[in-house]
Amino acid sequence: MIDKDNAAERVDFRQRLLAWFQQSQRPLPWRESYRPYEVWISEIMGQQTQMERVVHYFRRWIERFPDLVSVAQAPEQTILKAWEGLGYYSRARNIQRAARQLVEAGETEIPSDYEQLMALPGIGPYTAAAILSIAFNQPVPVRDANVERVFARLADIDCPLKQTATQKRLAAMAQTLLDPLRPRHYNQALMELGALVCVPKKPSCTLCPVHMHCRALKTDTVEFRPLPTGKQKKIEIVMACGILHHRGRFFIQQRLADDIWGGLWEFPGGRLEEGETPHQAAAREVVEETGWRVSQLLPFQTVVHHYTRYRVTLHGFI
């Protein structure tokens, strides 16, 4: 672990990390120019999404919406269509709300001020810090799950990371170790290290450029850091829907604006009521939501969706 009072150790840690990043960083498209708008979009897309998918969607998004004005002026359904497949559609809506807020204020780019960023929809402390350091090269520490895992192993932290005292310790580490001259590359290097080398399971310690500073490696506790936390039990939801086909066309309907996932499109359906079979639920939901009675509903497919706290089993009938 780097001694906070040992300047030579801090410099060595930064130099080793940055040299590794220069050689090993992934060729991500927003790293080509570090344009603030593009960094912002990449950060929002990267929330709870694998990087490979982010790159694909990012390129398509920038081609369709190259700047704030194009986002602000687009119909909401066009924005949601471009986001289709990424999930968590509130992220896309917040992007458009933020873009409209900035354009209405006469801005043409994402602001470089922390308070102004925090005032925008969908931007919290992590995203604001990431934009400031990556897009504007400001000396602001960034901590995501990858960085916190790296720190937990560097310092061999044997307390749950979400504890208030541990969060304060992690914040202090982030501030102490930050490279004030090269924050853009330093912060990305830390996150990249956690994403590619210091991974949750079976980390590649022999390939780690800063392994000589890792206390967990010295004490042989790497596999136990961060300290595991109890997982929340999944809430089970069982639903059924009807796929209605008539003269070569399929019926879909738009969810109410104030409903969960408001404005998105779906087949008529809903949760099973007590004592119902999936088939009975699908037939009932079709009648309740469309007024149509269908004489024949045949099993089509059953799919399972995993969300943060939910596992949804959807039985489809056609």
PAVO-503795 format. One record per residue (C-alpha): residue in one letter; residue number from 1; x, y, z. Coordinates in Angstrom, 1 decimal. Example, Ala and Ser with C-alpha at 12.3 -4.5 7.8 and 13.67 -1.06 7.14 Angstrom:
% PAVO-503795
<nudo A 1 <12.3 -4.5 7.8>>
<nudo S 2 <13.7 -1.1 7.1>>
//
This chain:
% PAVO-503795
<nudo M 1 <0.0 0.0 0.0>>
<nudo I 2 <1.3 3.5 -0.8>>
<nudo D 3 <2.1 5.6 2.2>>
<nudo K 4 <0.1 8.8 1.9>>
<nudo D 5 <3.1 10.7 3.3>>
<nudo N 6 <5.6 9.1 0.9>>
<nudo A 7 <5.7 11.3 -2.2>>
<nudo A 8 <8.2 9.0 -4.0>>
<nudo E 9 <5.8 6.0 -3.7>>
<nudo R 10 <2.9 8.0 -5.0>>
<nudo V 11 <4.9 9.2 -8.0>>
<nudo D 12 <6.1 5.6 -8.7>>
<nudo F 13 <2.5 4.3 -8.5>>
<nudo R 14 <1.3 7.0 -10.9>>
<nudo Q 15 <4.1 6.5 -13.4>>
<nudo R 16 <3.7 2.7 -13.5>>
<nudo L 17 <-0.1 3.0 -13.9>>
<nudo L 18 <0.1 5.6 -16.7>>
<nudo A 19 <2.8 3.8 -18.6>>
<nudo W 20 <0.7 0.7 -18.6>>
<nudo F 21 <-2.4 2.7 -19.7>>
<nudo Q 22 <-0.5 4.2 -22.6>>
<nudo Q 23 <0.3 0.7 -23.9>>
<nudo S 24 <-2.9 -1.2 -22.9>>
<nudo Q 25 <-5.8 1.2 -23.2>>
<nudo R 26 <-8.7 0.1 -25.3>>
<nudo P 27 <-9.3 2.2 -28.5>>
<nudo L 28 <-12.6 3.6 -27.4>>
<nudo P 29 <-14.1 6.2 -29.8>>
<nudo W 30 <-14.6 9.0 -27.3>>
<nudo R 31 <-10.9 8.9 -26.5>>
<nudo E 32 <-10.1 10.1 -30.0>>
<nudo S 33 <-11.0 13.7 -29.2>>
<nudo Y 34 <-12.3 13.8 -25.6>>
<nudo R 35 <-15.0 16.1 -26.7>>
<nudo P 36 <-17.1 16.9 -23.7>>
<nudo Y 37 <-20.5 16.0 -25.3>>
<nudo E 38 <-19.1 12.6 -26.4>>
<nudo V 39 <-17.6 11.9 -23.0>>
<nudo W 40 <-20.9 12.7 -21.4>>
<nudo I 41 <-22.8 10.3 -23.7>>
<nudo S 42 <-20.3 7.5 -23.2>>
<nudo E 43 <-20.6 7.9 -19.4>>
<nudo I 44 <-24.4 7.7 -19.4>>
<nudo M 45 <-24.3 4.7 -21.8>>
<nudo G 46 <-21.7 3.0 -19.7>>
<nudo Q 47 <-24.0 2.9 -16.6>>
<nudo Q 48 <-24.8 -0.8 -16.1>>
<nudo T 49 <-23.8 -1.7 -19.6>>
<nudo Q 50 <-20.9 -3.8 -21.0>>
<nudo M 51 <-18.3 -1.7 -22.8>>
<nudo E 52 <-18.5 -3.7 -26.1>>
<nudo R 53 <-22.2 -2.8 -26.3>>
<nudo V 54 <-21.5 0.8 -25.4>>
<nudo V 55 <-19.1 1.2 -28.3>>
<nudo H 56 <-21.6 0.0 -30.8>>
<nudo Y 57 <-24.4 2.2 -29.5>>
<nudo F 58 <-22.2 5.2 -29.1>>
<nudo R 59 <-21.0 5.2 -32.7>>
<nudo R 60 <-24.6 4.9 -33.9>>
<nudo W 61 <-25.8 7.6 -31.5>>
<nudo I 62 <-23.1 10.1 -32.5>>
<nudo E 63 <-23.8 9.6 -36.1>>
<nudo R 64 <-27.5 10.3 -35.5>>
<nudo F 65 <-27.1 13.0 -32.8>>
<nudo P 66 <-23.7 14.7 -33.2>>
<nudo D 67 <-24.3 17.5 -30.7>>
<nudo L 68 <-26.6 18.9 -28.0>>
<nudo V 69 <-28.9 20.7 -30.5>>
<nudo S 70 <-29.6 17.6 -32.5>>
<nudo V 71 <-30.6 15.8 -29.2>>
<nudo A 72 <-32.7 18.7 -28.0>>
<nudo Q 73 <-34.6 19.0 -31.3>>
<nudo A 74 <-35.3 15.3 -31.8>>
<nudo P 75 <-38.8 13.8 -31.1>>
<nudo E 76 <-38.7 11.7 -27.9>>
<nudo Q 77 <-39.7 8.5 -29.8>>
<nudo T 78 <-36.6 9.0 -32.0>>
<nudo I 79 <-34.4 9.3 -29.0>>
<nudo L 80 <-35.9 6.1 -27.4>>
<nudo K 81 <-35.6 4.2 -30.7>>
<nudo A 82 <-31.9 5.1 -30.9>>
<nudo W 83 <-31.6 3.8 -27.3>>
<nudo E 84 <-33.5 0.6 -28.0>>
<nudo G 85 <-31.7 -2.4 -26.6>>
<nudo L 86 <-29.6 -0.5 -24.0>>
<nudo G 87 <-32.4 -0.6 -21.3>>
<nudo Y 88 <-32.9 1.8 -18.4>>
<nudo Y 89 <-34.7 4.2 -20.8>>
<nudo S 90 <-34.8 7.0 -18.2>>
<nudo R 91 <-31.1 7.5 -19.1>>
<nudo A 92 <-32.1 8.5 -22.6>>
<nudo R 93 <-34.9 10.7 -21.4>>
<nudo N 94 <-32.5 12.5 -19.0>>
<nudo I 95 <-30.0 13.0 -21.9>>
<nudo Q 96 <-32.6 14.8 -23.9>>
<nudo R 97 <-33.9 16.8 -20.9>>
<nudo A 98 <-30.3 17.9 -20.1>>
<nudo A 99 <-29.7 18.8 -23.7>>
<nudo R 100 <-32.9 20.9 -23.9>>
<nudo Q 101 <-32.0 22.6 -20.6>>
<nudo L 102 <-28.6 23.6 -21.9>>
<nudo V 103 <-29.8 24.7 -25.4>>
<nudo E 104 <-32.5 26.8 -23.9>>
<nudo A 105 <-29.9 28.5 -21.8>>
<nudo G 106 <-27.9 29.3 -24.9>>
<nudo E 107 <-25.2 26.6 -24.3>>
<nudo T 108 <-23.7 24.6 -27.1>>
<nudo E 109 <-21.5 22.3 -25.0>>
<nudo I 110 <-21.5 20.4 -21.7>>
<nudo P 111 <-20.4 22.8 -18.9>>
<nudo S 112 <-17.0 22.4 -17.1>>
<nudo D 113 <-18.4 23.4 -13.7>>
<nudo Y 114 <-19.3 20.8 -11.1>>
<nudo E 115 <-22.4 22.5 -9.7>>
<nudo Q 116 <-23.7 23.2 -13.3>>
<nudo L 117 <-23.2 19.5 -14.2>>
<nudo M 118 <-25.0 18.4 -11.0>>
<nudo A 119 <-27.9 20.6 -11.9>>
<nudo L 120 <-28.5 18.6 -15.1>>
<nudo P 121 <-30.9 15.6 -15.2>>
<nudo G 122 <-29.2 12.2 -14.9>>
<nudo I 123 <-25.9 13.5 -13.7>>
<nudo G 124 <-24.7 12.5 -10.2>>
<nudo P 125 <-21.4 12.9 -8.4>>
<nudo Y 126 <-19.6 10.1 -10.2>>
<nudo T 127 <-20.7 11.2 -13.7>>
<nudo A 128 <-19.9 14.9 -12.9>>
<nudo A 129 <-16.4 13.9 -11.7>>
<nudo A 130 <-15.8 11.7 -14.8>>
<nudo I 131 <-16.8 14.5 -17.2>>
<nudo L 132 <-14.6 17.1 -15.4>>
<nudo S 133 <-11.5 14.9 -15.3>>
<nudo I 134 <-11.9 13.0 -18.7>>
<nudo A 135 <-13.4 15.7 -20.9>>
<nudo F 136 <-11.8 18.8 -19.3>>
<nudo N 137 <-8.6 17.2 -17.6>>
<nudo Q 138 <-9.5 18.8 -14.3>>
<nudo P 139 <-7.9 17.3 -11.1>>
<nudo V 140 <-11.0 15.6 -9.8>>
<nudo P 141 <-10.8 12.0 -8.4>>
<nudo V 142 <-13.2 9.4 -9.9>>
<nudo R 143 <-14.4 6.3 -8.1>>
<nudo D 144 <-16.5 3.7 -9.8>>
<nudo A 145 <-16.9 0.0 -8.8>>
<nudo N 146 <-13.6 -0.9 -10.6>>
<nudo V 147 <-11.7 1.8 -8.8>>
<nudo E 148 <-13.1 0.9 -5.4>>
<nudo R 149 <-12.1 -2.8 -6.0>>
<nudo V 150 <-8.5 -1.7 -6.9>>
<nudo F 151 <-8.3 0.4 -3.8>>
<nudo A 152 <-9.8 -2.3 -1.6>>
<nudo R 153 <-6.9 -4.6 -2.7>>
<nudo L 154 <-4.2 -2.0 -2.7>>
<nudo A 155 <-5.0 -1.2 1.0>>
<nudo D 156 <-6.3 -4.7 1.9>>
<nudo I 157 <-9.5 -3.2 3.2>>
<nudo D 158 <-11.4 -5.8 5.3>>
<nudo C 159 <-14.6 -3.8 5.8>>
<nudo P 160 <-17.7 -3.6 3.5>>
<nudo L 161 <-17.1 -0.9 0.9>>
<nudo K 162 <-20.5 0.7 1.5>>
<nudo Q 163 <-19.9 1.5 5.1>>
<nudo T 164 <-19.6 5.2 5.7>>
<nudo A 165 <-16.2 4.9 7.3>>
<nudo T 166 <-14.9 2.9 4.4>>
<nudo Q 167 <-16.3 5.3 1.9>>
<nudo K 168 <-14.5 8.1 3.6>>
<nudo R 169 <-11.3 6.1 3.5>>
<nudo L 170 <-11.7 5.4 -0.2>>
<nudo A 171 <-12.4 9.1 -0.9>>
<nudo A 172 <-9.2 10.0 0.9>>
<nudo M 173 <-7.2 7.4 -1.1>>
<nudo A 174 <-8.6 8.7 -4.3>>
<nudo Q 175 <-7.6 12.3 -3.5>>
<nudo T 176 <-4.2 11.3 -2.2>>
<nudo L 177 <-3.2 9.1 -5.2>>
<nudo L 178 <-4.7 11.4 -7.9>>
<nudo D 179 <-2.2 12.7 -10.4>>
<nudo P 180 <-2.9 16.4 -10.5>>
<nudo L 181 <-1.0 16.9 -13.8>>
<nudo R 182 <-2.6 14.1 -15.8>>
<nudo P 183 <-6.0 13.4 -14.2>>
<nudo R 184 <-7.7 12.6 -17.5>>
<nudo H 185 <-5.4 9.6 -18.2>>
<nudo Y 186 <-4.8 8.7 -14.6>>
<nudo N 187 <-8.5 8.2 -13.8>>
<nudo Q 188 <-9.1 6.3 -17.0>>
<nudo A 189 <-6.0 4.1 -16.2>>
<nudo L 190 <-7.4 3.2 -12.7>>
<nudo M 191 <-10.8 2.3 -14.2>>
<nudo E 192 <-9.2 0.4 -17.0>>
<nudo L 193 <-7.0 -1.5 -14.5>>
<nudo G 194 <-10.1 -2.6 -12.7>>
<nudo A 195 <-11.9 -3.5 -15.9>>
<nudo L 196 <-9.1 -5.5 -17.5>>
<nudo V 197 <-6.7 -6.7 -14.8>>
<nudo C 198 <-7.9 -6.3 -11.3>>
<nudo V 199 <-11.2 -8.0 -12.1>>
<nudo P 200 <-13.7 -9.4 -9.5>>
<nudo K 201 <-12.7 -13.0 -10.0>>
<nudo K 202 <-9.3 -14.4 -10.9>>
<nudo P 203 <-7.5 -11.1 -11.3>>
<nudo S 204 <-4.3 -11.2 -13.3>>
<nudo C 205 <-1.9 -10.0 -10.6>>
<nudo T 206 <1.2 -11.0 -12.5>>
<nudo L 207 <0.2 -8.6 -15.2>>
<nudo C 208 <-0.7 -5.8 -12.9>>
<nudo P 209 <1.7 -2.8 -13.3>>
<nudo V 210 <1.3 -1.7 -9.7>>
<nudo H 211 <1.4 -5.1 -8.0>>
<nudo M 212 <4.4 -4.1 -5.9>>
<nudo H 213 <2.1 -1.6 -4.1>>
<nudo C 214 <-0.7 -4.1 -3.4>>
<nudo R 215 <-1.0 -5.0 0.3>>
<nudo A 216 <-3.7 -7.7 -0.5>>
<nudo L 217 <-1.2 -9.5 -2.8>>
<nudo K 218 <1.5 -9.5 -0.1>>
<nudo T 219 <-1.0 -10.9 2.5>>
<nudo D 220 <-2.5 -13.4 0.0>>
<nudo T 221 <-6.0 -11.9 0.5>>
<nudo V 222 <-6.7 -10.7 -3.1>>
<nudo E 223 <-9.5 -13.2 -3.7>>
<nudo F 224 <-11.2 -12.0 -0.5>>
<nudo R 225 <-11.2 -8.3 -1.4>>
<nudo P 226 <-13.4 -6.4 -1.6>>
<nudo L 227 <-15.2 -8.0 1.3>>
<nudo P 228 <-18.2 -9.8 -0.1>>
<nudo T 229 <-21.6 -8.3 0.8>>
<nudo G 230 <-24.9 -10.2 1.2>>
<nudo K 231 <-26.8 -10.2 -2.0>>
<nudo Q 232 <-30.5 -9.1 -2.0>>
<nudo K 233 <-33.0 -11.8 -2.7>>
<nudo K 234 <-34.5 -11.5 -6.1>>
<nudo I 235 <-38.2 -10.5 -6.3>>
<nudo E 236 <-40.0 -13.0 -8.6>>
<nudo I 237 <-42.6 -11.6 -11.0>>
<nudo V 238 <-44.6 -13.8 -13.4>>
<nudo M 239 <-46.4 -12.2 -16.3>>
<nudo A 240 <-48.1 -13.1 -19.5>>
<nudo C 241 <-48.8 -11.3 -22.8>>
<nudo G 242 <-50.7 -11.8 -26.0>>
<nudo I 243 <-49.0 -11.3 -29.4>>
<nudo L 244 <-52.0 -10.5 -31.7>>
<nudo H 245 <-51.6 -11.1 -35.4>>
<nudo H 246 <-54.2 -10.0 -38.0>>
<nudo R 247 <-53.8 -9.8 -41.8>>
<nudo G 248 <-50.1 -9.5 -41.7>>
<nudo R 249 <-49.9 -7.0 -38.9>>
<nudo F 250 <-49.0 -7.2 -35.2>>
<nudo F 251 <-50.6 -5.1 -32.5>>
<nudo I 252 <-48.5 -3.1 -30.0>>
<nudo Q 253 <-49.5 -0.4 -27.6>>
<nudo Q 254 <-47.8 2.5 -25.9>>
<nudo R 255 <-47.4 2.6 -22.2>>
<nudo L 256 <-48.9 5.6 -20.4>>
<nudo A 257 <-46.5 8.5 -19.9>>
<nudo D 258 <-46.7 8.4 -16.0>>
<nudo D 259 <-46.3 4.6 -15.9>>
<nudo I 260 <-43.0 2.7 -15.3>>
<nudo W 261 <-41.2 2.7 -18.7>>
<nudo G 262 <-43.7 5.3 -19.8>>
<nudo G 263 <-43.9 5.9 -23.6>>
<nudo L 264 <-42.4 2.5 -24.5>>
<nudo W 265 <-44.2 0.0 -26.7>>
<nudo E 266 <-45.4 -3.5 -25.7>>
<nudo F 267 <-47.8 -6.3 -26.3>>
<nudo P 268 <-50.9 -6.3 -24.1>>
<nudo G 269 <-50.2 -8.2 -21.0>>
<nudo G 270 <-49.6 -8.1 -17.2>>
<nudo R 271 <-49.1 -10.0 -14.0>>
<nudo L 272 <-50.7 -13.3 -13.2>>
<nudo E 273 <-53.5 -13.0 -10.7>>
<nudo E 274 <-53.8 -15.5 -7.8>>
<nudo G 275 <-54.8 -19.0 -9.1>>
<nudo E 276 <-54.4 -18.0 -12.8>>
<nudo T 277 <-52.4 -20.0 -15.4>>
<nudo P 278 <-50.3 -18.0 -17.8>>
<nudo H 279 <-52.8 -18.8 -20.6>>
<nudo Q 280 <-55.7 -17.5 -18.6>>
<nudo A 281 <-53.8 -14.3 -17.7>>
<nudo A 282 <-52.8 -13.6 -21.3>>
<nudo A 283 <-56.5 -14.0 -22.4>>
<nudo R 284 <-57.7 -11.8 -19.6>>
<nudo E 285 <-55.1 -9.0 -20.2>>
<nudo V 286 <-55.9 -8.9 -23.9>>
<nudo V 287 <-59.6 -8.3 -23.2>>
<nudo E 288 <-58.9 -5.8 -20.4>>
<nudo E 289 <-56.5 -3.7 -22.4>>
<nudo T 290 <-58.0 -3.9 -26.0>>
<nudo G 291 <-61.6 -5.0 -25.6>>
<nudo W 292 <-60.9 -7.9 -28.1>>
<nudo R 293 <-61.7 -11.5 -27.3>>
<nudo V 294 <-59.4 -14.0 -29.0>>
<nudo S 295 <-60.6 -17.4 -29.7>>
<nudo Q 296 <-57.2 -19.1 -29.8>>
<nudo L 297 <-54.0 -18.3 -27.9>>
<nudo L 298 <-51.2 -20.7 -28.6>>
<nudo P 299 <-47.9 -20.9 -26.5>>
<nudo F 300 <-45.2 -18.9 -28.2>>
<nudo Q 301 <-42.2 -18.5 -26.0>>
<nudo T 302 <-41.2 -17.9 -22.3>>
<nudo V 303 <-38.4 -15.5 -21.5>>
<nudo V 304 <-36.7 -14.4 -18.3>>
<nudo H 305 <-35.5 -10.9 -17.7>>
<nudo H 306 <-33.1 -10.0 -14.8>>
<nudo Y 307 <-33.3 -6.5 -13.4>>
<nudo T 308 <-31.5 -5.0 -10.4>>
<nudo R 309 <-33.8 -6.5 -7.8>>
<nudo Y 310 <-36.3 -8.5 -9.9>>
<nudo R 311 <-36.5 -11.6 -12.0>>
<nudo V 312 <-39.4 -11.4 -14.4>>
<nudo T 313 <-40.7 -14.5 -16.2>>
<nudo L 314 <-42.8 -13.5 -19.2>>
<nudo H 315 <-45.0 -16.2 -20.9>>
<nudo G 316 <-45.8 -15.2 -24.5>>
<nudo F 317 <-48.9 -16.4 -26.4>>
<nudo I 318 <-49.8 -15.8 -30.0>>
//
